[in-house]
Amino acid sequence: MCNSLSPDGLMSRFSSKLFQIVLLMCAGLAALVTPSAGAGFIQLDGAMDVKTRFSEGCSTAQELAEEAKQKGIDVLFYNDSARNSLEYGLVPLERILKKKEERSSVLSVGANAYLSEIGDLDRHYREVLLIPGVEAMPFYFWTGGILKRDLVANNFDKRLLIYGMETAPALEQLPLLNSNFSKRMIGKYQTLFSIYGGLFLFSCVLIYKRFYRKLSMGAAAVFFLLAVNNHPFQSSPYDQYHGDQGVEPYQKMIDRVKEQGGMTFWNRLDALNGMREVGSVQLKTLPHPEDLVLSKGYDGFQAVADQPLPHVDPGQEWDQVLGGYLSGERPGAVWGIGTNDYRCAAEDGKILGMVRTVFLVREKSREGVMEALKKGRMYAVRQPDADRLSLDDFTVSDVTTGQVATLGEEISVSDFPEIRANLRSLHGEPKSATLRIVRNGAVVKEEAVNLPYEMVWRDVEVPREGPVYYRLSAWVGPTDHLVANPVFVRFVAPSAEVASLPPSGAVPPGGPKSPSMPRPPSVSMPSVPSPGMPQAGMPSAGGTAMPRQPGMPGVSIPSVPQPGMGEGYSVVTLVDSVPLKKGPGTIFPDVVRVDKGTRLEVVRKTTVRFNRKPWLVVRWEGQNAFVWEGVVQTE
């Protein structure tokens, strides 16, 4: 007892306590400098594509804001229909002798009223950020006729979500069918207007000269009507009476929004509600994920919905587009979002916030959210209840330099990249999930995990000749899954001091550096490798997984039947060496070439045509491919 109270004993105990305190401080510092997607960011839950009474919704903007507040939703994106109308007329006076059915929309009620109401509410609600947007339906075209009672409005439900255009004049001048007067299309329509206007004036001269006065009066009336029908102040350069115009009307909308500093996102590419009726008119919209490849300049698309979406599967349209960005063929990357498609609580069991987009922001502000949306700093999640999947960390780092990049960002590395992920359920409920890492369209790591789960993995088999991207998805079930946006990686020559394989998780002196903002890759990218479904790479004792190199794709058919899918029929090839393509067009690379007489199961027809015949999505040896209908016949 006396020894313990001696000066030497007291000094020994003090030194021991001091050592423990130093250890705790070092551990805390290490935790602070560990690379993490959350380093410097906070996560905000967002509900996108929500409609009010301004268009197809059942609730007011304020009622939805209050409900979002109660459910802990941080950001609410309103997406009422910009214009919701169907118009059918008798050619050549289709704009005069017409029947029009118009439902409530932003432009029919008033863009100023819409933006003002949301702006006033946003200033009132501190807990929820309220962001206005619209859903645009740029084009549709008629087939059939009234007399035969088979009138069909095609592609009416092809839709784009638009954000960042928050002035009434900008919304009023969107290139939509049946919309506002505009001066933007004068150049396209002025020729016919000038011809008919000139003939009308000439007829008036004949009437004045009393030259066949009755005939001249009739001609003047006809030419006047034709001039009015073809007036140049149209809102769109297209009409609904000359058939399918492909992706051009949508590209026109994308370009217009981009000119105004806004953002566009493809919505409802699966078109589950592809066949429906409005009165005596049928609306028909087939699945159109190929539009992701055919259009350019848009910012993103719906990657998570109420049901699994096949175009986010490895090697499908999203990966084709990302590969085009890496190779320099496309102007920018495109980002996945989750859209709620919420109108009424009683509609198909919809719940506000059932699908969410989670944003990584520096601060809780509208500017911070819009920046994250523009730069892809977000992931999308489908949640069956409040205990959704949470991706607390997804980064790619260079352990030799300490550089770290997270969702939507780019990093330059001199060695094998290290990927970190931290996945859990938000409220801690035990769950089992399948975690998948996709690199350039191919699955390079897949494993079944119990949550919470933390992964640290070095990709030692990555070919370092050109840029790559990594993206992550997690799957508990059809109603509980997550899709994260990619991280881009460029490879630079290592310095002489860099070891080829430093220990996994090593941190250089001074700690890791902050993530740098992405810039377009400066190196060329070879064609995207054919995606595969290898067996999950198992971690070695040192923590580095050794995945198999991916081979040919193993693409899954969506489990939910979709309108417009094939009805069990097959086709056979008519000639030898028929190419099965990765996309609907000759510009896409071949998956394989098959011999004459090869039987192919038809999944669906696409809207892309060549020489008046469509490209087909077919099933061949367990994968999807595209074949032109002109080289096959129905079996």
Long-range contacts (C-beta under 8 A, 24 or more apart in sequence): 30-507, 33-507, 33-511, 33-512, 34-507, 34-512, 35-395, 35-397, 35-404, 35-420, 35-512, 36-392, 36-393, 36-395, 36-420, 36-422, 37-360, 37-391, 37-392, 37-393, 37-394, 37-395, 37-406, 37-407, 37-422, 38-360, 38-392, 38-393, 39-404, 39-514, 39-515, 40-362, 40-514, 40-515, 41-360, 41-361, 41-362, 41-377, 41-406, 42-360, 42-361, 42-362, 42-363, 42-364, 43-358, 43-359, 43-360, 43-361, 43-390, 44-74, 44-75, 44-129, 44-358, 44-359, 44-361, 44-364, 44-369, 45-72, 45-73, 45-74, 45-75, 45-353, 45-356, 45-358, 46-73, 46-74, 46-75, 46-76, 46-77, 46-356, 46-357, 46-358, 46-359, 46-369, 46-378, 47-73, 47-75, 47-76, 47-77, 47-340, 47-342, 47-352, 47-353, 47-355, 47-356, 47-357, 48-77, 48-79, 48-161, 48-337, 48-338, 48-339, 48-340, 48-357, 49-77, 49-79, 49-135, 49-161, 49-267, 49-339, 49-340, 49-341, 49-342, 50-76, 50-77, 50-78, 50-79, 50-340, 50-342, 50-352, 51-78, 51-79, 51-80, 51-81, 51-135, 51-342, 51-343, 52-78, 52-80, 53-104, 54-80, 54-104, 54-105, 54-106, 54-109, 54-114, 55-80, 55-81, 55-84, 55-103, 55-104, 55-105, 55-106, 55-135, 56-80, 56-81, 56-84, 56-103, 56-104, 56-343, 57-342, 57-343, 57-344, 58-343, 58-344, 58-345, 58-346, 58-347, 59-344, 61-117, 61-118, 61-121, 61-130, 62-121, 64-352, 65-121, 65-125, 65-128, 65-130, 67-352, 68-128, 68-352, 68-353, 69-125, 69-127, 69-128, 71-352, 71-353, 72-386, 73-128, 73-352, 73-353, 73-356, 74-127, 74-128, 74-129, 74-364, 75-128, 75-129, 75-131, 75-359, 75-369, 76-128, 76-129, 76-130, 76-131, 77-131, 77-133, 77-163, 78-118, 78-130, 78-131, 78-132, 78-133, 79-133, 79-134, 79-135, 79-161, 79-339, 80-105, 80-106, 80-114, 80-134, 80-135, 81-105, 81-106, 81-134, 81-135, 81-136, 81-137, 82-106, 82-107, 82-134, 82-135, 82-136, 82-137, 82-162, 82-171, 82-174, 82-176, 82-179, 83-107, 83-108, 83-136, 83-137, 83-174, 83-176, 83-177, 83-178, 83-179, 84-108, 84-137, 85-177, 85-178, 86-140, 86-153, 86-156, 86-178, 86-278, 86-281, 87-177, 87-178, 87-240, 88-142, 88-146, 88-151, 88-240, 88-281, 89-241, 91-241, 92-226, 92-229, 93-225, 93-226, 93-229, 94-229, 94-239, 94-241, 95-228, 95-229, 95-230, 96-225, 96-228, 96-229, 100-178, 101-278, 101-279, 101-281, 102-178, 106-134, 106-171, 107-171, 107-172, 107-176, 107-179, 107-180, 110-168, 111-168, 111-171, 111-172, 112-168, 115-166, 115-167, 115-168, 115-171, 122-366, 129-364, 129-365, 129-366, 129-369, 131-163, 131-366, 131-369, 131-370, 132-166, 133-161, 133-162, 133-163, 133-164, 134-161, 134-162, 134-165, 134-171, 134-174, 135-159, 135-160, 135-161, 135-162, 135-267, 136-160, 136-161, 136-162, 136-174, 136-176, 136-253, 137-176, 138-174, 138-175, 138-176, 138-177, 138-236, 138-249, 138-250, 138-252, 138-253, 139-177, 139-236, 139-238, 139-240, 139-245, 139-249, 139-250, 140-177, 140-240, 141-240, 141-241, 141-242, 141-243, 141-244, 141-245, 142-240, 142-241, 149-280, 150-282, 151-280, 151-281, 151-282, 152-281, 152-282, 152-283, 152-284, 153-240, 153-281, 153-282, 153-283, 153-284, 154-244, 154-284, 154-285, 155-244, 155-284, 155-285, 155-288, 155-607, 156-283, 156-284, 156-285, 157-268, 157-271, 157-273, 157-274, 157-283, 157-285, 158-250, 158-268, 158-271, 158-285, 158-288, 158-291, 159-266, 159-267, 159-268, 160-250, 160-253, 160-254, 160-264, 160-265, 160-266, 160-267, 160-298, 161-264, 161-265, 161-266, 161-267, 161-339, 162-257, 162-262, 162-263, 162-264, 162-265, 163-262, 163-263, 163-265, 163-370, 163-373, 164-257, 164-260, 164-261, 164-262, 164-263, 164-370, 165-257, 165-260, 165-261, 165-262, 170-260, 170-262, 173-235, 173-256, 174-235, 174-253, 174-256, 174-257, 175-235, 175-236, 175-237, 175-249, 175-252, 175-253, 175-256, 176-235, 176-236, 176-253, 177-235, 177-236, 177-238, 177-239, 177-240, 178-235, 179-235, 179-236, 180-235, 181-233, 181-235, 182-233, 182-234, 182-235, 183-233, 185-232, 185-233, 185-234, 185-235, 185-236, 185-237, 186-232, 186-233, 187-232, 188-232, 188-234, 188-237, 189-230, 189-231, 189-232, 189-233, 189-234, 190-232, 192-226, 192-230, 193-227, 193-230, 193-231, 193-232, 196-223, 196-224, 196-226, 196-227, 196-230, 197-223, 197-227, 199-223, 200-224, 200-227, 244-607, 244-609, 246-294, 246-607, 246-608, 246-609, 247-291, 247-294, 247-295, 250-291, 250-295, 251-295, 251-296, 251-297, 254-295, 254-296, 254-297, 254-298, 255-297, 258-297, 263-299, 263-300, 263-373, 263-374, 264-297, 264-298, 264-299, 265-298, 265-299, 265-300, 265-301, 265-302, 265-337, 265-339, 266-291, 266-292, 266-295, 266-298, 266-300, 266-301, 266-302, 267-301, 267-302, 267-339, 267-341, 268-302, 268-305, 268-341, 269-301, 269-302, 269-309, 269-311, 270-305, 270-307, 270-309, 270-310, 270-311, 270-558, 270-562, 271-562, 271-563, 271-564, 272-307, 272-560, 272-562, 272-563, 273-563, 274-562, 274-563, 274-564, 275-563, 275-564, 285-564, 286-563, 286-564, 286-604, 286-605, 286-606, 286-607, 287-562, 287-564, 287-565, 287-604, 288-606, 288-607, 289-316, 289-317, 290-317, 290-583, 290-584, 290-606, 290-607, 290-608, 290-615, 291-607, 292-317, 292-318, 292-320, 292-321, 292-334, 293-317, 293-320, 293-321, 293-324, 293-583, 293-584, 293-588, 294-584, 294-585, 294-608, 296-330, 296-331, 297-331, 297-332, 298-334, 299-332, 299-334, 299-335, 299-373, 299-374, 300-334, 300-335, 300-336, 300-337, 300-376, 301-334, 301-335, 301-336, 301-337, 302-336, 302-337, 302-338, 302-339, 303-336, 303-337, 303-338, 303-380, 303-483, 304-336, 304-337, 304-338, 304-339, 304-355, 304-380, 304-381, 304-382, 304-481, 304-482, 304-483, 305-338, 305-339, 305-341, 305-355, 305-382, 306-341, 306-350, 306-354, 306-355, 306-382, 307-478, 307-558, 307-560, 308-478, 308-481, 308-558, 308-559, 308-560, 309-558, 310-555, 310-556, 310-557, 310-558, 312-336, 312-473, 312-483, 313-555, 313-556, 314-436, 314-438, 314-441, 314-442, 314-443, 314-531, 314-532, 314-533, 314-553, 314-555, 315-441, 315-442, 315-530, 315-531, 315-553, 315-555, 315-582, 316-555, 316-624, 317-583, 319-438, 319-440, 319-441, 319-528, 319-531, 320-441, 320-528, 320-582, 320-583, 320-588, 322-440, 322-441, 322-469, 322-471, 322-486, 322-528, 323-440, 323-441, 323-525, 323-527, 323-528, 326-440, 326-466, 326-467, 326-468, 326-469, 326-488, 326-521, 326-525, 326-528, 327-524, 327-525, 327-526, 327-527, 327-528, 328-520, 328-521, 328-524, 328-525, 332-520, 333-376, 333-408, 333-486, 333-488, 335-373, 335-376, 335-378, 335-408, 335-485, 336-379, 336-380, 336-483, 336-484, 336-485, 337-373, 337-378, 337-380, 338-380, 338-381, 338-382, 338-483, 353-383, 354-382, 354-383, 354-384, 355-380, 355-381, 355-382, 355-383, 356-380, 356-381, 356-383, 356-388, 357-381, 358-390, 358-391, 360-406, 360-407, 372-408, 375-408, 375-409, 375-517, 375-518, 376-407, 376-408, 376-485, 376-486, 377-406, 377-407, 377-408, 377-409, 377-485, 378-407, 378-408, 378-485, 379-407, 379-482, 379-483, 379-484, 379-485, 380-482, 380-483, 380-484, 381-481, 381-482, 381-483, 382-479, 382-480, 382-481, 382-482, 383-479, 383-480, 384-477, 384-479, 384-480, 386-426, 386-427, 387-425, 387-426, 387-427, 387-428, 387-429, 388-425, 388-426, 388-480, 389-423, 389-424, 389-425, 389-426, 389-431, 389-433, 389-451, 389-474, 389-476, 389-480, 389-481, 389-482, 390-423, 390-424, 390-425, 390-426, 391-421, 391-422, 391-423, 391-472, 391-474, 391-482, 391-484, 392-422, 392-423, 392-424, 393-420, 393-421, 393-422, 393-454, 394-419, 394-420, 394-421, 394-422, 394-472, 394-484, 394-487, 395-419, 395-420, 395-487, 395-515, 396-420, 396-470, 396-487, 396-489, 397-512, 399-502, 399-503, 399-504, 399-505, 399-506, 399-507, 399-508, 400-494, 400-498, 400-499, 400-502, 400-508, 401-508, 401-513, 402-507, 402-508, 402-510, 402-511, 402-512, 402-513, 403-512, 403-513, 403-515, 403-516, 404-512, 404-513, 404-514, 404-515, 405-487, 405-488, 405-489, 405-515, 405-516, 405-518, 406-487, 406-515, 407-484, 407-485, 407-486, 407-487, 408-485, 408-486, 408-487, 408-518, 409-487, 409-488, 409-515, 409-516, 409-517, 409-518, 410-487, 410-488, 410-489, 410-490, 410-516, 410-517, 410-518, 410-519, 410-521, 411-487, 411-488, 411-489, 411-490, 411-515, 411-516, 412-489, 412-490, 412-491, 412-492, 413-489, 413-490, 413-491, 413-492, 414-491, 414-492, 414-493, 414-494, 414-495, 414-498, 415-494, 415-498, 415-499, 415-500, 415-501, 415-502, 416-458, 416-459, 416-460, 416-462, 416-500, 416-501, 417-458, 417-459, 417-462, 417-470, 417-489, 418-456, 418-457, 418-458, 418-459, 418-504, 418-505, 419-455, 419-456, 419-457, 419-458, 419-459, 419-470, 420-454, 420-455, 420-456, 420-457, 421-453, 421-454, 421-455, 421-472, 422-452, 422-453, 422-454, 422-455, 423-449, 423-451, 423-452, 423-453, 423-454, 423-455, 423-474, 423-482, 424-451, 424-452, 424-453, 425-451, 425-452, 428-452, 431-476, 431-480, 432-476, 433-474, 433-475, 433-476, 434-474, 434-475, 434-476, 435-472, 435-473, 435-474, 436-472, 436-473, 436-474, 436-475, 437-470, 437-471, 437-472, 438-470, 438-471, 438-472, 438-473, 438-531, 439-468, 439-469, 439-470, 440-468, 440-469, 440-528, 440-529, 441-528, 441-529, 441-530, 441-531, 441-553, 442-529, 442-530, 442-531, 442-532, 442-550, 442-553, 443-531, 443-532, 443-533, 443-534, 443-550, 444-534, 444-537, 444-547, 444-550, 445-536, 445-537, 445-545, 445-547, 446-533, 446-534, 446-535, 446-536, 447-536, 447-538, 448-536, 456-504, 456-505, 456-543, 457-504, 457-539, 457-543, 457-544, 457-545, 458-501, 458-504, 458-543, 458-544, 458-545, 459-547, 460-501, 460-544, 460-546, 461-546, 461-547, 461-549, 464-491, 465-491, 465-526, 466-491, 466-523, 466-524, 466-525, 466-526, 467-491, 467-521, 467-523, 467-525, 478-559, 478-560, 488-518, 488-521, 490-521, 490-522, 490-523, 491-523, 501-544, 503-542, 504-542, 504-543, 504-544, 505-543, 527-589, 530-591, 531-555, 552-591, 552-623, 553-591, 553-623, 554-622, 554-623, 555-622, 555-623, 555-624, 557-603, 557-619, 557-624, 562-604, 564-604, 564-605, 565-603, 565-604, 566-601, 566-602, 566-603, 566-604, 566-605, 569-602, 569-634, 569-635, 570-599, 570-600, 570-601, 570-602, 570-634, 570-635, 571-599, 571-600, 571-602, 571-616, 571-618, 571-627, 571-629, 571-632, 571-633, 571-634, 571-635, 572-597, 572-598, 572-599, 572-600, 572-632, 572-633, 572-635, 573-597, 573-598, 573-600, 573-627, 573-631, 573-632, 574-631, 574-632, 574-633, 575-631, 578-627, 578-631, 578-632, 579-627, 580-618, 580-620, 580-625, 580-626, 580-627, 581-615, 581-625, 581-626, 581-627, 582-625, 582-626, 583-626, 584-608, 584-615, 584-626, 585-610, 585-615, 585-626, 586-610, 588-626, 591-620, 591-623, 591-625, 592-620, 592-625, 594-620, 599-635, 600-627, 600-632, 605-629
